[in-house]
Amino acid sequence: MRRMTRRTGPLAMFFKGFLKHPVMVGSIIPSSDATIAKMLGPVDWANTKIFVEYGPGVGTFCRPVLKKLPNDAKLIAIDTNPDFIAYLSEEIPDPRFVPVLGSAADVRRIIAEHGAEHADYVLSGLPFSTLPAGIGPKIAEETAAAIRPGGAFLVYQFSPKVHDFLAPNFERIDHAIEWWNVPPAQLYWAWKD
Ligand SMILES: C[S@@+](CC[C@H](N)C(=O)[O-])C[C@H]1O[C@@H](n2cnc3c(N)ncnc32)[C@H](O)[C@@H]1O
């Protein structure tokens, strides 16, 4: 395992992941610092116990989330790619960090297995518009059911089409564009009122 870290930095690891599963990864460049700061800006960290991330890849968001997360909280990071999960388990030895090999569509079962009824926030970097048919709507529906009232689904995407997945499940959706990203990112905050 340790050999994988010495050989492969996060960018190379991400690129390898893209070459192996281009449709599932959906991007060849990880998110920018500006995207991360803007996306996480509205999070009420003091009242966060369970933060879930879908599609963490090589952990571009995991580290900034862990910097802000209270000591007694958990970051549950769910990815379908076993290479990314093995890489994250090795690279981020933080007791609050829980990398899980699985699908975002099973979020409610996964958080229940970690002793939680609800998530405070769910962050997604999933390529919604290229996921297999039916998966995007299912993930949006399961996520809305998993988030507590007052929490939010934070979504960054290249395509504004993701709004179509969010709209049936969330009443209030804020939107912004982060131009300092390759390509520019559409950001959505879908609130559970
Ligand atoms: C665009 S990459 C995310 C990149 C990273 N979060 C960043 O900020 O740079 C999309 C990720 O979603 C993962 N993925 C695809 N389908 C998934 C699913 N159904 N559940 C969880 N992860 C999934 C892929 O393996 C990949 O790691």
The ligand as a Gaussian input file, in Angstrom:
#p B3LYP/6-31G(d) Opt

LIG

0 1
 C      -15.358000      14.422000     -11.071000
 S      -14.806000      13.120000     -10.027000
 C      -14.741000      13.996000      -8.486000
 C      -13.510000      14.717000      -8.286000
 C      -13.176000      15.318000      -6.948000
 N      -14.247000      15.254000      -5.976000
 C      -12.697000      16.738000      -7.132000
 O      -13.193000      17.653000      -6.514000
 O      -11.790000      16.977000      -7.879000
 C      -16.216000      12.068000      -9.819000
 C      -16.058000      10.918000      -8.812000
 O      -17.329000      10.282000      -8.658000
 C      -17.127000       8.878000      -8.441000
 N      -18.423000       8.211000      -8.698000
 C      -19.059000       7.977000      -9.893000
 N      -20.268000       7.412000      -9.679000
 C      -20.433000       7.301000      -8.328000
 C      -21.504000       6.839000      -7.457000
 N      -22.639000       6.340000      -7.952000
 N      -21.319000       6.908000      -6.110000
 C      -20.159000       7.409000      -5.581000
 N      -19.119000       7.857000      -6.348000
 C      -19.253000       7.810000      -7.691000
 C      -15.980000       8.567000      -9.405000
 O      -15.329000       7.374000      -9.074000
 C      -15.088000       9.816000      -9.202000
 O      -14.190000       9.638000      -8.137000

